[in-house]
Amino acid sequence: MDYDSKTPLDDAFFSTLPQVEIPDLMLYMGERINMWSSFTHIRTRYNKKKEPPPLAIIACILSEAFGISIEKMAEMSDLNPNLMRSTQEDFIRTGTVCAANDTVANFIHSLPIFKQWNLLDEKLLADADGQKLPTSESTIQSRYSKKHLGKSPGLSIYTLIANFVAVNAKNIGLNEYEGHSLYDVIHGNKTDITIDRVTGDNHSLNKLNFVILDSIDVDYVPGIKDIREAANDLYSVKTPDNYTGIIRPKGSIDKNLIKAQKRGILRVLLSLLLQENTQSHIVRKLNSFARYAGLKRALIEYNTLFKSTHVLNLIDNMTLRKAIRTARNRTEAYHQLQGLIRKIYHGVFKGKKRITNQVSAHAVRLVANSIIAYNAIILNTLYEKMQAEGVSQTIIDEFVRISPIAWAHIAFTGKYNFKKSKSDFNLDTMINELEKHLKRCFWKAA
């Protein structure tokens, strides 16, 4: 499907939907996909509360996502603070929140419309990028960035986005290079969403990622800001004298060096595959010890071969360049939603430990994924209805371009009446209103 980021998409119809409060939305998604089963008690035996209280779980997740304390959430809601505190201690941790995220991601993946969001036919193109957010406490990851955070310390949430879904995320320090965590977020993806290709900005580029990602059958297709400049830094297997065209290589690859270090290259890749080391740890070792100098040069030579091939593909493949740009735009839209959730109550990462901030980051991802899943349900219902009514493929192709990352119809603030939350939305009424809107817009345009 041919996408162009410059084409304006008419996704304003989400604003025509009735306002839904965020606790109601979370309750609806939780009951629809049985999200509560992901929240297991921290003690496997001798515990009185084996089943998590759904309303308290939602309150704790929202508290972590907004970056506010349990006490403040209790003041803004109708729940007992002691219940919320015990629920947080027993059920809210990195493993359970990540498992809930995986459940939401798998549900969105199961919808028929999910494949229609693919940018490259049957190949799923993902994107990874970081967003810098402030912290209130000094941790081992907290760093200062005057450009992005002013005088406040902060960290970066490095997120992997696949077809609008945040399938994985990792907290990194502002002093850490994003490209050194790309393999980790892809290999750590535990959802049913298989990543075929991944892109990123210039911060995702380093001298190893092409080789490392090729070892797990993921094509690394980063966006190149200046193709003309990149075309002047190409390398080939043969010497440059063998090429007489407009685009000529700058030099040749040292094949003998790569062959001589074959055993060491395989050991590095196996170490990553077996998760004995993280990518950032491998890079740190290669840069720190002189005995790895030959292995490092061989990996760089091997990586240069992949990079040169990618640059040539970008020059000749406009569809790929458009798909990369669209994937990058989807990530920026997700960052806007993630930033909005954090800034609603001027929340910051309040943890004094890394693990506390990790829980908070994954809670933001869970709220964002739940909103995307709610919108995806509405879009998928309309998509299936259009298919059943025999609507032309041209109209359907235009419809599936609508982004499920929308929040104009979500009410985030106010008094949270969790005990009065309801999960029985009248989707039929919403679908009928949206169908009328679509007929006015898409049908007339077609």
C-alpha positions in Angstrom: 0.0 0.0 0.0 1.4 3.4 -1.0 1.6 5.8 2.0 2.7 9.4 1.9 3.3 11.3 5.1 2.3 14.6 3.4 -1.2 13.4 2.7 -3.6 14.8 5.3 -5.7 12.0 7.0 -9.2 12.7 8.0 -9.2 11.1 11.5 -11.0 14.0 13.1 -14.1 11.9 13.3 -12.9 10.4 16.7 -13.8 13.8 18.1 -17.5 13.2 17.1 -17.6 10.2 19.6 -19.1 10.7 23.1 -16.6 11.4 25.8 -15.4 8.3 27.6 -13.6 8.6 31.0 -10.3 6.9 31.2 -11.3 4.6 34.1 -14.3 3.3 32.1 -12.1 2.7 29.1 -9.5 0.8 31.1 -12.3 -1.3 32.7 -13.9 -2.0 29.4 -10.6 -3.2 27.8 -9.7 -5.2 31.0 -12.9 -7.1 30.9 -12.9 -7.6 27.2 -9.4 -9.2 27.0 -9.2 -10.5 30.5 -6.3 -8.2 31.3 -6.6 -9.0 35.1 -5.1 -12.5 34.6 -1.8 -10.8 33.9 -1.6 -9.4 37.4 -0.5 -12.3 39.6 0.2 -12.0 43.3 3.8 -11.5 44.2 3.5 -14.5 46.6 2.6 -17.8 45.0 1.6 -19.4 48.3 -0.1 -18.4 51.6 -1.7 -15.3 50.2 -5.3 -14.4 50.9 -5.8 -12.2 47.7 -5.2 -14.5 44.7 -7.5 -12.5 42.4 -6.6 -8.8 41.8 -9.3 -6.2 42.5 -9.9 -4.7 39.0 -10.8 -1.2 40.2 -7.8 -0.9 42.4 -5.6 -2.2 39.6 -6.9 0.5 37.3 -6.3 3.2 40.0 -2.8 2.0 40.6 -2.0 1.9 36.9 -3.3 5.4 36.3 -1.4 6.6 39.4 1.8 5.2 38.0 1.1 6.5 34.4 0.2 10.0 35.5 3.3 10.1 37.8 1.3 10.9 41.0 1.3 9.2 44.4 -1.2 6.7 45.7 -2.3 9.3 48.3 -3.1 11.9 45.6 -5.0 9.4 43.6 -7.0 8.4 46.7 -7.9 12.1 47.2 -9.1 12.4 43.6 -11.1 9.1 43.7 -13.6 7.1 45.7 -11.2 4.2 46.6 -9.7 3.4 49.9 -6.0 4.4 49.9 -5.1 1.3 52.0 -6.7 -1.0 49.3 -4.7 0.8 46.6 -1.5 0.6 48.5 -1.8 -3.1 49.2 -2.8 -3.8 45.6 0.3 -1.9 44.4 2.5 -3.9 46.7 1.0 -7.2 45.8 0.2 -7.0 42.1 1.9 -4.0 40.4 5.5 -4.8 39.2 7.4 -4.8 36.0 6.6 -8.4 35.1 2.8 -8.0 35.5 2.5 -4.6 33.8 4.6 -5.9 30.8 2.4 -9.0 30.7 -0.7 -6.8 30.6 0.9 -4.8 27.7 1.5 -8.0 25.8 -2.1 -9.1 26.3 -3.4 -5.8 24.8 -0.8 -5.9 22.0 -1.8 -9.5 21.1 -5.5 -8.5 21.0 -4.8 -5.6 18.6 -2.7 -8.0 16.5 -5.7 -10.4 16.3 -8.0 -7.8 14.7 -8.4 -8.1 10.9 -7.6 -4.5 10.4 -4.1 -4.9 11.9 -2.6 -6.4 8.7 -4.1 -3.5 6.7 -1.8 -1.1 8.6 1.3 -2.8 7.2 3.4 -0.4 5.2 5.2 -2.9 3.1 2.8 -5.5 1.9 3.2 -8.6 4.1 6.3 -7.2 5.8 5.7 -5.5 9.2 7.9 -2.4 9.5 8.5 -1.2 13.1 10.2 1.9 14.4 12.1 2.6 17.6 12.7 5.9 19.1 13.2 7.5 22.5 11.3 10.2 24.4 13.0 12.2 27.1 10.9 12.8 30.3 11.8 14.4 33.6 12.5 12.7 37.0 12.0 14.2 40.5 14.6 12.0 42.2 18.2 11.4 41.5 18.8 7.8 40.3 21.6 6.0 38.5 19.9 6.7 35.2 19.0 10.4 35.8 21.0 12.8 33.7 20.7 16.4 32.7 19.8 17.7 29.3 19.4 21.4 29.0 18.2 21.1 25.4 15.3 18.8 26.2 14.5 19.1 29.9 16.0 22.5 30.9 17.3 22.3 34.5 15.5 19.1 35.4 17.1 15.7 35.4 15.4 12.9 33.4 15.6 9.7 31.4 14.6 8.4 28.0 11.8 5.9 27.3 13.0 3.9 24.2 9.9 2.5 22.6 9.4 0.0 19.8 6.3 0.8 17.8 4.8 -1.7 15.3 1.6 -0.7 13.4 0.7 1.9 16.1 1.2 -0.6 19.0 4.0 -0.1 21.6 5.2 -3.7 21.7 8.2 -3.0 24.0 10.0 -0.3 25.8 13.2 0.3 27.8 14.3 3.0 30.1 17.8 4.4 29.3 19.8 7.3 30.6 20.1 10.5 28.7 23.9 9.8 28.4 23.2 6.4 26.8 23.2 6.0 23.0 19.8 4.9 21.7 21.3 2.7 19.0 22.9 0.5 21.5 19.5 -0.6 22.9 17.8 -1.3 19.5 18.6 -5.1 19.5 17.4 -5.4 23.1 13.9 -4.0 22.6 13.4 -6.1 19.5 14.7 -9.4 20.9 12.8 -8.7 24.2 9.5 -8.5 22.3 7.3 -11.2 23.8 4.1 -10.4 21.9 2.7 -12.3 18.9 3.7 -9.4 16.6 6.6 -10.5 14.5 9.0 -7.7 13.5 10.2 -8.2 9.9 11.9 -4.8 9.5 12.8 -2.0 11.8 13.7 1.7 11.1 14.8 4.6 13.3 16.4 8.0 13.1 20.1 8.8 13.1 20.3 8.0 16.8 19.6 4.4 16.0 22.6 4.1 13.7 25.8 2.6 15.0 28.6 0.4 13.5 27.0 -2.9 14.5 23.2 -2.8 14.2 23.0 -4.1 10.6 25.0 -7.2 11.5 23.3 -7.8 14.9 19.8 -7.5 13.6 20.5 -9.7 10.6 21.4 -12.5 13.0 17.7 -12.6 14.1 16.3 -12.2 10.6 15.3 -8.5 11.1 16.0 -6.1 8.2 17.4 -2.9 9.6 16.3 0.0 7.3 17.1 3.2 9.1 16.0 6.6 7.7 18.9 8.4 6.1 18.6 12.2 6.4 20.9 13.0 3.4 20.9 10.3 0.8 23.3 12.3 -1.5 25.9 12.5 1.3 25.4 8.8 2.2 26.0 7.8 -1.4 29.5 9.3 -1.2 30.3 6.8 1.6 29.6 3.5 -0.1 31.9 0.4 0.0 32.0 -2.6 -2.2 33.4 -6.1 -2.3 35.5 -5.3 -5.4 37.9 -2.4 -5.7 36.5 1.0 -6.9 38.3 0.7 -10.2 35.7 -1.9 -11.3 32.8 0.6 -11.2 32.4 3.4 -13.8 28.8 4.5 -13.2 27.5 7.7 -11.6 27.5 6.2 -8.1 30.9 4.8 -7.3 32.2 3.2 -4.0 34.6 5.0 -1.8 36.6 1.9 -1.0 36.5 -1.9 -0.7 35.5 -4.2 2.1 38.3 -6.2 3.7 36.9 -9.7 3.1 40.0 -11.5 4.6 39.6 -9.7 7.9 35.9 -10.8 8.2 36.9 -14.4 7.4 39.7 -14.4 9.9 37.4 -13.2 12.7 34.5 -15.5 11.7 34.7 -17.4 15.0 34.7 -14.3 17.1 31.7 -12.8 15.2 29.7 -15.9 15.7 30.5 -15.9 19.5 29.3 -12.3 19.8 26.0 -13.0 17.9 25.4 -16.2 19.9 26.0 -14.3 23.2 23.2 -11.9 22.2 20.9 -14.7 21.0 21.3 -16.6 24.2 20.8 -13.3 26.1 24.0 -13.9 28.0 24.8 -10.2 27.4 22.9 -7.1 26.4 23.8 -5.1 23.2 25.1 -2.2 25.2 27.3 -4.5 27.3 28.8 -6.0 24.1 29.5 -2.6 22.6 31.1 -1.5 25.9 33.5 -4.5 25.9 34.4 -4.1 22.3 35.4 -0.5 22.8 37.2 -1.0 26.1 39.6 -3.9 25.6 42.5 -3.8 23.1 42.4 -7.5 22.6 39.0 -7.1 20.8 40.4 -4.6 18.3 40.6 -7.1 15.4 37.1 -8.4 16.1 35.7 -4.9 16.3 37.2 -3.9 12.9 35.8 -7.1 11.4 32.3 -6.4 12.7 32.5 -2.8 11.4 33.6 -4.0 7.9 30.8 -6.6 7.9 28.3 -3.9 9.0 29.5 -1.5 6.3 28.6 -4.0 3.6 25.0 -4.1 4.9 24.8 -0.3 5.2 26.0 0.3 1.7 23.4 -2.1 0.3 20.7 -0.3 2.3 21.7 3.1 1.0 21.6 1.8 -2.6 18.1 0.4 -1.9 16.9 3.7 -0.6 18.1 5.5 -3.7 16.2 3.2 -5.9 13.1 2.4 -3.8 10.7 5.4 -3.3 8.1 3.1 -1.7 10.5 2.1 1.0 11.4 5.7 1.7 7.7 6.6 2.1 7.1 3.7 4.4 10.0 4.6 6.6 8.8 8.2 6.9 5.3 7.0 7.7 6.6 4.6 10.4 8.5 7.5 11.9 5.4 9.7 11.9 3.4 7.0 13.8 6.1 7.0 16.5 5.9 10.7 16.8 2.1 10.5 17.2 2.6 7.9 20.0 5.1 10.1 21.7 2.5 12.9 21.7 0.0 10.6 23.4 2.6 9.3 25.9 3.7 12.9 26.7 0.1 14.0 27.2 -0.5 11.2 29.7 2.6 12.1 31.7 1.8 15.9 31.7 -1.9 15.8 32.7 -1.0 16.3 36.3 2.5 17.6 35.7 3.7 14.1 36.7 7.3 13.1 36.6 9.2 9.9 37.3 9.1 9.9 41.1 11.0 6.7 41.9 14.2 6.6 43.8 15.1 3.3 42.2 15.4 2.2 38.6 12.8 -0.5 39.0 10.2 1.9 40.3 10.6 4.1 37.2 10.4 1.1 34.9 7.0 0.2 36.4 5.9 3.8 35.8 7.1 3.7 32.2 5.3 0.5 31.4 2.2 1.8 33.1 2.2 4.7 30.6 2.6 2.3 27.8 -0.3 0.2 29.1 -2.7 3.2 29.2 -1.6 4.3 25.7 -2.0 0.8 24.3 -5.5 0.5 25.9 -6.6 3.7 24.2 -5.2 2.5 20.9 -6.9 -0.9 21.4 -10.2 0.9 22.1 -9.9 3.0 18.9 -8.8 -0.1 17.0 -12.0 -2.0 18.0 -14.1 0.9 16.6 -12.1 1.1 13.4 -12.1 -2.7 12.9 -15.9 -2.9 13.4 -16.3 -0.4 10.6 -13.7 -2.1 8.5 -15.5 -5.5 8.7 -18.9 -3.8 8.0 -17.5 -2.1 4.9 -16.2 -5.4 3.7 -19.5 -7.1 4.3 -21.4 -4.4 2.4 -19.1 -4.6 -0.6 -17.6 -1.1 -0.3 -15.0 -0.5 -3.0 -11.4 -1.2 -2.3 -10.4 2.4 -3.0 -12.6 3.6 -0.1 -11.4 0.9 2.2 -7.7 1.8 1.4 -8.5 5.3 2.3 -10.3 4.3 5.5 -7.5 2.1 6.9 -5.1 5.1 6.7 -7.0 6.5 9.8 -4.7 6.4 12.8 -6.0 4.7 16.0 -3.7 7.0 18.0 -6.4 9.6 18.9 -7.5 11.0 22.3 -9.9 13.8 21.6 -12.8 11.7 22.9 -11.0 10.6 26.1 -11.6 12.4 29.4 -8.4 12.1 31.5 -9.1 14.6 34.3 -11.8 15.0 36.9 -13.1 13.1 39.9 -12.5 9.4 39.4 -15.6 7.5 40.5 -14.1 4.0 40.1 -17.0 2.3 41.9 -19.4 3.8 39.4 -17.3 2.8 36.4 -19.1 1.0 33.7 -17.7 -1.2 30.9 -20.9 -1.6 28.8 -20.3 0.9 26.1 -23.0 1.2 23.4 -20.6 0.6 20.5 -23.5 0.2 18.0 -24.6 3.8 18.5 -21.0 4.9 18.0 -20.5 2.9 14.9 -23.7 4.2 13.3 -22.6 7.8 14.0 -19.1 7.2 12.6 -20.6 5.4 9.5 -22.6 8.5 8.8 -19.5 10.7 9.1 -17.5 8.3 6.8 -20.2 8.4 4.2 -20.1 12.2 4.2 -16.4 12.3 3.8 -15.0 9.2 2.1 -18.0 8.2 0.0 -18.3 11.7 -1.5 -14.6 11.9 -2.1 -14.7 8.6 -3.9 
